[in-house]
């Protein structure tokens, strides 16, 4: 198998705890395997944790092990305030990229859903790259408990509008792909994010 020479900025709004959920299980299993198989992948990861939560950066790096790849993990911490902690995250992510001398990533990969799309579109240096989103769920259905019924139809329209700005959409399963395909999006299924 020929090696891949590529650089990826990956956004996953997670604190990367090894047992936090499905995305984290994927990250701890798939990413180390990817980096060990392809020695020329450069990976920059941007996660999120509340200020009071444990930093799992070293645990994730230990899971990756000794690889020759260039890997950088940034778990941005935000204090819990009246605003949703996603909003200061966006600001801190913007500062992170603004203060870097250069960002050489060719692709930006969002793992999750709509919350990962927003930084991809709003942070200028990320928006200029080829954007890939791996959908883990149907966003409005997943968040239905927190979205008032009268706003849900507008939220669905807004979600589709934003997803159309992504270059490549991947889905975790056929049900997710079918839902978004029925709304006019091109989606490729990669079952549970494996090869």
C-alpha positions in Angstrom: 0.0 0.0 0.0 1.5 3.4 -1.0 2.1 5.8 1.8 0.0 9.0 2.1 1.7 12.3 2.4 -0.9 14.6 3.8 -1.6 17.1 6.6 -4.9 17.2 8.4 -6.4 19.6 11.0 -9.0 17.6 12.9 -11.8 19.2 15.0 -13.7 17.1 17.5 -15.4 18.9 20.3 -14.3 16.4 22.9 -11.9 16.3 25.8 -10.6 12.9 24.4 -11.3 10.8 27.5 -10.7 7.2 26.4 -14.2 6.1 27.6 -16.2 9.2 26.9 -18.2 7.8 24.0 -18.3 6.6 20.4 -16.2 9.4 18.9 -13.5 8.9 21.5 -13.5 5.1 21.0 -13.0 5.8 17.3 -10.2 8.3 18.0 -8.3 5.9 20.3 -8.6 2.9 17.9 -8.6 4.4 14.4 -6.2 7.3 14.6 -3.2 5.4 16.1 -3.7 2.7 13.4 -3.8 5.3 10.7 -0.7 7.1 11.9 1.2 3.8 12.4 0.2 2.6 8.9 1.0 5.9 7.1 4.2 7.5 8.4 3.8 10.8 6.4 0.5 12.0 7.8 0.8 15.2 9.8 -2.2 15.5 12.2 -3.2 18.5 14.3 -6.1 17.9 16.6 -8.3 20.6 18.2 -10.6 19.4 21.0 -12.6 21.1 23.8 -12.9 20.7 27.5 -14.5 22.7 30.3 -11.9 24.3 32.5 -12.8 22.0 35.4 -12.5 18.8 33.4 -9.5 16.5 33.2 -7.0 17.1 30.4 -6.6 13.7 28.5 -4.0 14.9 26.0 -1.2 12.7 27.4 -3.5 9.6 27.5 -4.3 10.1 23.8 -0.6 10.5 22.9 0.2 7.4 24.9 -2.5 5.5 22.8 -0.9 6.7 19.6 2.5 5.4 20.8 5.8 6.0 19.2 5.1 7.1 15.6 7.4 9.1 13.4 4.4 11.3 12.4 4.1 14.9 13.2 1.2 15.0 15.7 -0.1 17.9 17.7 -3.0 17.9 20.0 -4.7 21.0 21.4 -7.5 20.6 23.9 -8.8 24.1 24.4 -10.2 24.7 27.8 -13.0 27.2 28.5 -14.5 28.4 31.7 -18.2 27.7 32.2 -20.1 31.0 32.0 -23.6 32.0 31.1 -22.7 31.6 27.4 -22.6 28.0 26.0 -19.0 27.0 26.3 -18.9 26.4 22.6 -18.8 30.2 22.0 -15.5 30.9 23.9 -14.1 27.8 22.2 -14.7 29.3 18.8 -12.9 32.5 19.9 -10.0 30.5 21.4 -9.7 28.4 18.3 -9.6 31.6 16.2 -6.9 33.0 18.4 -4.9 29.7 18.1 -4.9 29.9 14.3 -4.3 33.6 14.2 -1.2 33.4 16.4 0.3 30.5 14.4 3.0 31.7 12.0 1.5 29.3 9.3 -0.9 26.4 9.1 0.1 23.9 6.5 -2.9 21.6 6.8 -4.4 20.6 3.4 -7.7 19.3 4.9 -9.8 20.0 7.9 -11.7 17.0 9.2 -14.7 17.5 11.6 -15.7 14.4 13.6 -19.3 14.7 15.0 -21.8 17.0 13.4 -23.0 20.6 13.2 -20.9 21.8 16.2 -17.8 20.7 14.3 -18.9 22.4 11.0 -19.2 25.9 12.6 -15.4 26.3 13.4 -14.6 24.8 10.0 -16.6 27.7 8.4 -16.0 30.5 10.9 -12.2 30.2 11.4 -10.7 31.8 8.3 -7.7 29.5 7.9 -9.9 26.4 8.3 -12.5 27.7 5.8 -9.9 27.9 3.1 -9.2 24.2 3.2 -10.9 21.2 1.8 -13.5 20.3 4.4 -14.6 16.8 5.4 -17.2 16.0 8.0 -17.8 12.6 9.5 -21.4 12.6 10.7 -21.9 10.6 13.8 -25.7 11.3 14.2 -28.6 13.3 12.9 -28.0 16.6 14.7 -31.5 17.9 15.2 -32.8 14.5 16.3 -29.9 14.1 18.8 -30.4 17.5 20.2 -34.2 17.4 20.1 -34.4 17.5 24.0 -32.9 21.0 23.9 -34.4 22.5 20.8 -38.0 23.9 21.2 -40.5 22.2 18.8 -41.3 25.5 17.0 -37.5 26.1 16.2 -36.7 22.5 15.1 -37.8 23.0 11.4 -35.6 26.1 11.1 -32.7 24.3 12.8 -33.1 21.5 10.1 -33.0 24.0 7.3 -30.0 25.8 8.8 -28.1 22.5 9.3 -28.6 21.5 5.7 -27.5 25.0 4.5 -24.3 24.7 6.5 -23.6 21.1 5.5 -23.8 22.1 1.8 -20.6 24.1 2.4 -18.6 21.0 3.3 -16.7 19.4 0.5 -17.0 15.8 1.6 -19.7 14.3 3.9 -19.1 10.9 5.5 -21.7 9.0 7.6 -21.3 6.6 10.4 -24.1 4.4 9.0 -26.8 3.9 6.3 -29.6 5.5 8.4 -27.6 8.7 8.8 -26.6 8.8 5.1 -30.2 8.1 4.0 -31.5 11.0 6.1 -29.1 13.5 4.6 -29.3 12.1 1.1 -33.1 12.7 1.2 -32.3 16.3 1.8 -30.2 16.6 -1.3 -26.7 16.0 0.1 -24.0 13.6 -1.3 -22.9 11.3 1.5 -20.4 8.4 1.6 -20.9 5.7 4.2 -17.9 4.6 6.2 -19.3 2.2 8.8 -18.1 3.4 12.2 -15.2 5.2 10.7 -13.1 2.1 9.9 -11.1 1.5 6.8 
